[in-house]
Amino acid sequence: LFENQQMILTWTLRMSALLSFLGSTLIIYMIGHRRFKNTIHNRLLMGMSGMDILQCLNFLVGPAMVPSYTGLYGARGTDGTCKAQGFLMIWAGSVGFYMVMLCFYYLAVIKYNTAEHVLR
């Protein structure tokens, strides 16, 4: 990729990560208030949003963590920062796990009409 294409790709990723960060923060804020019930659904959303925030932070600073010798746009890191970013990306990948659990929850509640107390 040319440098201007790398720049556009980097900033597109950062802007989408910023929007996702704000959305996940809002979800955690809304669920954190006492007016929302402590349900399985809310706990799954809270966990998914927490991992999404971690992933978004990784996307925001990600290009700067790439080793500087790669010559990529915004690369300022070292091998150590690259490995740390890889570890955080794998850990934040648990967003998919929360999504699967949320799908199973919806399957149980909507299709099979299962009550909340049965799922606990």
Phi, psi and omega in degrees: 000147175286162184298321180291328176291320176298320180295315180297316179297316180298313183286330174295316177298317181295319181292319178293325177294322178296317179295318178294321177300314180296318179296316180293323177296319178296319178299314179297319179298315182292318181289330181293338178287149186290346182287345176268137181289153176277087182246166177300318180302313181293323179294320177295317177296322179295314179295317180296319179293322178298315178291327178294322177298317178298317179294320179295318178298323178294320178291326180294318182259358186308308182300330179286341181273351177290138180306137185294335182287352180286337179079009179282158181298128176080002182288121181223003188269193178233181176297324180295317179292327178294318178294321178296320178296319177299318178298315180294324179294319178294317181294318180288347177294353178291356174303322178298322177298314178297323179296318178296317179295323177295321177296318177296322177299312179297323177299314181294318185282314186277308185284315185261003175052046181275137180281157180301317183293334178287324181287335180288000000 
